[in-house]
Amino acid sequence: MGAEFYPHKRMNLIIGPNGSGKTSLLEAAYILSRGRSFRDNQISKAISQEKEHLELFGEICKPNSTVGVGVHVSHNQTEIRLNGQRLERLSDLVREVPLQIFTPRSHELVERGADTRRRFVEWGVFHVEHSYQIFSKRYKKALSQRNAALRLRNKLENIWVEELVSSGSRINEMRENYMAEFSQLFPNYIASLVGDIALETIWKKGWPQHSSLEEALLNGNDQDKRRGFTLNGPHRADMVLKLGRENLIRRISRGQQKLITMAMFLTQAKLLNIKTGLESILLVDDIGSELDAGNREKALEHLKEEHVQVIITSTDPLLERYGGFDRLFHVEHGEILG
């Protein structure tokens, strides 16, 4: 069974009951932009039961060009093409269109550990610093080799320190530059979405603040040997969110977490637009989840004001009464109506 979907370049609403296929529509958009699923680590799980493969086609419309995207997913491989040319690197697809997704679990960006927030920052840096991926690959390779040497106790761990310092210091420099600009924009979104709270963002680079990476690696070498892995470096970085002296998560409700996460996504989209001129896509699955009517309308007003394409799903037919949508769709039994 096939379906065609032509969203507006700004505000789109998809209405339908649970299980009607709304989230599958967002998943298709996500796969076309990211080359993977947000619902499962195995993209092949997106294939319908009793089907052998999944085919997706889309167009990325830019001011002066249109890029065709095709994704073929079978149970043992995924093939992606841009304008008919097969891609060898997934990053080439991701760079074409900056897309983020806001789901009922997006509060985990605030609630969970450093890995989740670090990936959020890396996504932003990747889109504004084209050399970031090069240094990131170099660092990850050197880190893997050093950790292997530490586990084997073969005394070769320090031959990787020079590369870790070279690539790791450059990674941190790009992240810190990004976070400095992010932190200038973020308070405005917090004030308008969440209210007057003294929220502070602190970038922890992954090693002692007043040490160089080389000093941190050499000083921590004995501890690394005992533990069998590298304790210091940009792979341990985190964007910490605090209210006063306390960790943010201890003092706010789940609904506030959602609004703070929305503010983070909008800040990132704004910064990307300022730095590159690119307009982001924001997918919002089940906007009513843990947001009351007032906060939901507040979020919708901000989404409408931004230079982003927004595709929202909801089970609430009353949401159609909000006048800010440019295009409405109804989904029933997997079929797109309207």
C-alpha positions in Angstrom: 0.0 0.0 0.0 1.3 3.4 -0.9 0.5 7.0 0.2 1.4 10.5 -0.9 2.0 13.4 1.5 2.5 17.0 0.5 3.0 19.1 3.6 3.1 22.9 3.6 6.5 24.6 4.1 5.3 25.9 7.5 2.6 24.6 9.9 1.0 21.2 9.3 -1.4 19.2 11.5 -2.1 15.5 11.2 -5.2 14.3 13.1 -6.2 10.7 13.7 -7.0 8.2 16.4 -4.3 6.0 18.0 -3.0 3.4 15.7 -4.2 5.1 12.5 -0.7 5.6 11.1 0.2 9.2 12.1 3.5 8.3 13.7 4.3 6.1 10.7 4.0 9.1 8.5 6.5 11.0 10.7 8.8 8.0 10.6 8.8 8.1 6.8 9.8 11.7 6.9 12.5 11.0 9.4 13.9 8.1 7.4 14.0 10.3 4.3 16.1 12.9 6.2 18.2 10.7 8.5 18.4 7.4 6.8 17.2 5.5 9.9 14.2 5.2 12.1 13.5 7.0 15.4 11.3 4.2 16.7 13.7 1.3 16.4 17.5 0.8 16.1 16.8 -1.6 13.2 15.4 0.3 10.3 14.0 -2.9 8.8 11.4 -3.0 11.6 9.7 -0.2 9.7 8.7 -2.6 6.9 5.1 -3.7 7.1 4.3 -7.2 8.1 4.3 -9.7 5.2 6.2 -7.2 3.0 9.7 -7.8 1.7 10.8 -4.1 1.5 10.0 -0.5 2.0 10.3 2.2 -0.6 10.3 6.0 0.2 10.6 8.9 -2.2 10.7 12.6 -1.3 11.9 16.0 -2.4 14.0 18.5 -0.5 12.9 21.9 -1.7 15.6 24.6 -1.4 15.4 28.2 -2.5 17.3 27.5 -5.8 17.1 23.7 -6.2 15.2 20.6 -5.5 16.9 17.4 -4.3 15.3 14.0 -4.9 15.7 11.4 -2.1 15.0 7.7 -2.5 15.3 5.1 0.3 15.0 1.4 -0.3 14.9 -0.8 2.9 14.9 -4.5 2.8 15.4 -7.0 5.6 19.2 -7.1 5.0 20.2 -3.7 3.5 19.3 -0.1 3.1 20.1 1.9 -0.1 19.8 5.7 -0.2 20.0 7.8 -3.3 20.2 11.6 -3.8 19.2 12.7 -7.3 19.6 9.1 -8.4 23.1 8.8 -7.1 23.7 6.1 -4.5 25.1 7.5 -1.2 28.1 5.9 0.4 28.0 8.2 3.5 24.8 8.8 5.6 26.2 12.1 6.6 25.7 13.4 3.1 22.0 12.9 3.5 21.8 14.3 7.0 23.5 17.5 5.9 21.0 18.1 3.2 18.1 18.8 5.5 18.4 19.5 9.3 15.5 17.6 10.9 14.7 17.0 14.6 11.8 15.1 16.2 9.9 16.0 19.4 8.2 12.9 20.8 6.5 12.0 24.1 9.9 10.8 25.2 11.8 14.0 24.3 11.9 15.2 27.9 14.7 12.6 28.3 17.0 15.2 26.8 16.6 17.0 30.1 16.1 14.0 32.3 18.6 11.4 31.1 22.4 11.3 31.2 25.2 13.2 29.4 25.1 11.0 26.2 21.7 12.3 25.2 22.6 16.0 25.6 26.0 15.6 24.0 24.4 14.1 20.9 22.0 17.0 20.8 25.0 19.5 20.8 26.9 17.4 18.3 24.0 17.5 15.9 24.0 21.2 16.0 27.8 21.5 15.6 27.8 19.0 12.7 25.5 21.3 10.7 27.4 24.6 11.3 31.0 23.3 11.3 31.6 21.1 8.2 35.0 19.9 9.5 33.5 18.6 12.8 32.8 15.2 11.4 36.4 14.8 10.3 37.8 15.5 13.7 35.1 13.4 15.4 36.0 10.4 13.3 39.7 10.8 14.1 39.0 11.1 17.8 36.7 8.1 18.0 39.2 5.9 16.2 42.1 7.0 18.5 39.9 6.6 21.6 38.9 3.1 20.5 42.6 2.1 19.9 43.7 3.5 23.3 40.9 1.8 25.2 41.8 -1.5 23.5 45.4 -1.0 24.6 44.3 -0.2 28.1 42.2 -3.4 28.3 45.1 -5.5 26.9 47.6 -3.9 29.2 50.2 -3.9 26.5 51.7 -0.5 27.4 50.9 1.0 24.1 48.1 3.3 25.3 50.1 6.5 25.3 51.0 6.4 21.6 47.4 7.5 21.0 47.6 10.6 23.3 48.9 12.9 20.6 46.0 12.2 18.2 43.5 12.3 21.1 44.8 15.8 22.1 45.0 17.1 18.5 41.5 16.0 17.4 39.9 16.2 20.8 41.0 19.8 21.5 39.6 20.9 18.1 36.3 19.1 18.8 35.9 20.9 22.1 36.8 24.3 20.6 34.0 23.9 18.0 31.5 22.7 20.7 32.4 25.6 23.0 32.0 28.1 20.2 28.6 26.6 19.4 27.5 26.6 23.0 28.5 30.2 23.5 26.1 31.2 20.7 23.4 28.8 21.9 23.5 30.2 25.4 22.9 33.7 24.1 19.7 32.7 22.3 18.4 30.1 24.7 17.2 32.4 27.6 14.7 34.2 25.3 13.0 30.9 24.4 13.0 29.8 28.1 11.5 33.1 29.2 8.6 33.0 26.6 7.9 29.3 26.8 8.6 28.4 30.5 8.5 31.7 32.3 10.8 33.6 34.6 13.1 30.9 35.9 16.9 31.2 36.5 17.9 28.4 34.2 21.6 28.1 33.6 23.4 26.1 30.9 26.9 24.9 31.8 29.2 23.2 29.3 31.4 20.6 30.8 34.1 19.7 28.3 34.8 16.2 29.7 38.0 16.9 31.7 39.0 19.3 34.5 38.2 22.8 33.5 41.6 24.4 34.2 43.7 21.6 32.6 44.6 21.0 29.0 43.4 17.7 27.5 47.0 16.5 27.3 47.5 17.2 31.0 44.2 15.4 31.9 45.2 12.3 29.9 48.7 12.0 31.3 47.6 12.8 34.9 44.8 10.2 34.6 46.8 7.5 33.0 47.2 5.4 36.1 43.5 5.5 36.8 42.7 4.7 33.1 45.0 1.6 33.4 43.1 0.4 36.5 39.7 0.9 34.9 40.6 -0.2 31.4 39.2 2.8 29.6 39.9 6.5 29.0 38.2 8.7 31.7 39.0 12.2 30.3 38.1 13.7 26.9 35.3 15.2 24.8 33.5 11.8 24.9 32.6 12.6 28.5 31.3 16.1 27.8 27.8 17.3 28.9 25.5 20.3 28.7 24.3 20.6 32.3 21.0 22.4 33.0 20.7 24.0 36.5 18.3 26.0 38.5 20.5 27.7 41.1 22.7 25.1 42.7 20.5 22.2 41.9 20.2 19.9 38.9 17.2 21.0 36.9 15.4 17.7 36.9 14.8 17.8 40.7 12.7 20.9 40.6 10.4 20.9 37.6 7.4 19.0 36.3 7.3 16.7 33.3 5.3 19.4 31.4 8.0 22.0 32.1 10.6 19.5 31.0 8.7 19.2 27.7 8.7 23.0 27.3 12.4 23.3 28.1 13.1 20.6 25.5 11.0 22.5 22.9 13.0 25.7 23.8 16.2 23.7 23.1 15.0 22.5 19.7 13.9 26.0 18.7 17.1 27.6 19.8 19.1 25.1 17.8 16.9 25.7 14.7 17.3 29.5 15.1 21.1 29.2 15.5 21.4 27.0 12.5 19.3 29.5 10.4 21.6 32.4 11.5 24.8 30.5 10.8 23.9 28.7 7.6 20.6 30.1 6.2 19.1 26.6 6.3 15.6 26.2 7.6 15.0 23.2 9.8 12.2 20.6 9.9 10.6 19.8 13.3 8.4 16.7 13.6 6.2 16.8 16.7 4.5 13.5 17.6 1.5 13.8 19.9 1.8 17.4 20.9 -0.8 17.1 23.7 1.2 14.6 25.7 1.6 16.1 29.2 1.1 19.7 27.9 -2.1 21.4 29.1 -4.2 23.5 26.7 -2.5 26.7 27.7 1.1 25.5 27.3 0.2 23.6 24.1 -1.1 26.8 22.5 2.0 28.7 23.7 4.2 26.1 22.1 2.2 26.3 18.8 2.5 30.1 18.7 6.2 29.9 19.0 6.4 27.1 16.3 4.4 29.3 14.0 6.7 32.3 14.4 9.9 30.4 13.6 11.5 29.7 10.2 10.9 26.0 10.4 8.7 23.5 8.7 6.5 21.9 11.4 4.6 18.6 11.1 2.5 17.9 14.1 0.4 14.8 15.0 -2.5 14.7 17.5 -5.4 12.6 18.5 -7.4 15.7 19.6 -9.8 16.8 16.8 -10.4 20.1 18.8 -6.9 21.1 17.8 -8.2 21.9 14.4 -9.8 25.0 15.9 -6.4 26.6 16.5 -6.1 28.9 13.5 -2.3 28.7 13.0 -2.1 25.7 10.7 -1.4 26.1 7.0 -2.5 22.6 6.1 -4.6 19.9 7.8 -4.6 16.2 7.2 -6.6 13.3 8.6 -5.3 9.8 8.8 -7.6 6.8 9.1 -6.5 3.2 8.8 -3.3 4.2 7.2 -4.8 6.4 4.6 -4.1 10.2 4.3 -7.2 12.3 3.9 -7.1 16.0 3.0 
